[in-house]
Amino acid sequence: MSDGQQRIRQQQRVAELCAGVVRAVSGERDLHFRGPRLHRGREPLPWFAPHLHPSADTDDFRSFRGVADGLALRIAGSDAALHAALKPEQAIERFIFEMLEQFRVEALAPEAMPGMVRNLRHRHAQWSLALHHSGMTDTARGLLIYTVAQICRARVTGQQVVEQTEDMLEATRFCLSPVIGHALAGLRRDRADQAAYAMHARDIARTVAGLLADAADDGEDRRDGADTDTRRGLFSLVADMDAEIVERFTAAHAGRSRVLDDASGVYRVFTTAYDREQDAGTLARKEVLAAHRERIDRRIAAQGVNVARLARQLRALLTDPTREGWDGGQEEGHIDGRRLAQLIASPTERRLFRRERQEPVADCALTFLIDCSGSMQEHAESVAMLVDVLSRALEQAGVTSEILGYTTGAWNGGRARRDWQRAGRPPHPGRLNERCHMVFKAAATPWRRARPAIAALLKADLFREGIDAEAVHWACTRLLARGEERKVLLVVSDGSPMDSATELANDAHYLEHHLRDVVARHEQAGRIGIGGLGVGLNLSPYYRHSQVIDVAASTGNAVFAEIVALIAQLRR
């Protein structure tokens, strides 16, 4: 397993634990992390304050717990509508105002939760020291913001400033006392009244913003020897708090589409005349499929996969005990009325009881949806091996499985784009390509009969472009038509949706935006568990539950254990 995989999986575990803390403390059930950002349902929440952005590379787990506690207190203890109505417009003032509101809710941490108080204190100290060591406090403006953060939090919470930098603050604190002293006292006094507290916070934000502007006009940073990188780093902190932050791990990029926003989220398709759904077994000659099948079988043999053990793991995970009658003649259990006469005839007889017999039954359907865009071609053999082995193991476990794929019928829009050109190129036509959905193994088809069709995954000319959202909805529709109680969809992909004709005719994020909407809608419906298997890429911007897999480096059962772990998340 690569170091990158280990880091990403560790980050995912920490995010799950922190999300659980946020939900438990805030009392809101629909909160979860997508990448580093907290979401409520489909909507990302604001970033709130600078110390709520820990680094997986430099911060410890306790620091992440402090962030989770801080986010939960902010959600539970701050009126978002009131805060939005009172916050300043100017960026630096808004930055300081947001930070002070976060200090307010942290000061209201329940005394009955001393661990939470320690976590919050630890996180703020970690952030403070990282800011200091980065060189931000070497400039007059950086030291001013740092001092304001330290003395305001100390005053509101009643705790001491960070001991390691206390001496450095004295001169700046002495200069600040006459200009913000009255408002500082108000912060402590009115910390339980958000509206009254906000008036003092606005005064401090306005005063500090003025001092920062004066420092810029006087050129203090240049006299202090501050370089351009330090000044840029300082003002990256005080930038708009609603701006997106670059993720720390390689992840799919997910932006918003202005075209979809302007259309109230209504996704358009220019024409469906060329869309098709095909049986993958008809896409190549039998001799070609036989050769591809032989390649897959050699790859499976080289992997040394223990299919029987994998089937047992899946059976334990996806089956539920079901009543299958009674076993009589037992020495303990429920009294069997039919044997009471035997007790009279033979008083020493003890086998007068019966026990309920329960058998594990897998009332579950699981679908693999495979991205057959051009970039996935190099992974085709590995992915075919994975889904083939998993489908076989699922069948042994009694779980219904389906293998689907999606691509386009042509590059660069094909006939759909030519029709659009002949129609005069109307603006924002929506999806502008020939959609192609493929069935490699239907739910009703046994694995042995589907083996040749699964080998069609190695057919090179299948891999063109990818329209993910429509494929996810198609796969979900097929699952919903099934009678099984539990339904799971695993999407195997190595990147974002990509169709050049659609992006050029609409905007760059049209398909990404639609994918997030479709996945979120089905996740919220709660009838299907949807997970993303990222082939070397973190798919968390699209899928609430995701796992990065390295299909090239993984051997034996390692990659299958990661997939089973993701299925376990979806089952819960």
Secondary structure, 3 states (H helix, E strand, C coil): CCHHHHHHHHHHHHHHHHHHHHHHHHCCCCEEEECCEEEECCEECCCCCHHHCCCCCCCCHHHHHHHHHHHHHHHHHCCHHHHHHHCCCCHHHHHHHHHHHHHHHHHCCCCCCHHHHHHHHHHHHHHHHHHHHCCHHHCHHHHHHHHHHHHHHHHHHCCCCCHHHHHHHHHHHHHHHHHHHHHHHHHHHCCCCHHHHHHHHHHHHHHHHHHHHHHHHHCHHHHCCCCHHHHHHHHHHCCCCCCCCCCCCCECCCCCCHHHHHCCCCCCECCCCCCEEEEHHHCCCHHHHHHHHHHHHHHHHHHCCCHHHHHHHHHHHHCEEEEEEEEEEECCCEECHHHHHHHHHCCCCCCCEEEEEEEEECCEEEEEEEECEHHHHHHHHHHHHHHHHHHHHHHHCCCEEEEEEEEECCCCCHHHHHHHHHCCCCCCCCECCCEEEEEEECCCCCHHHHHHHHHHHHCHHHCECECHHHHHHHHHHHHHCCCCCEEEEEEEECCCCECHHHHHHCCCCHHHHHHHHHHHHHHHHCCCEEEEEEECCECCCCCCEEEEECCCCCCCCHHHHHHHHHHHHHHC
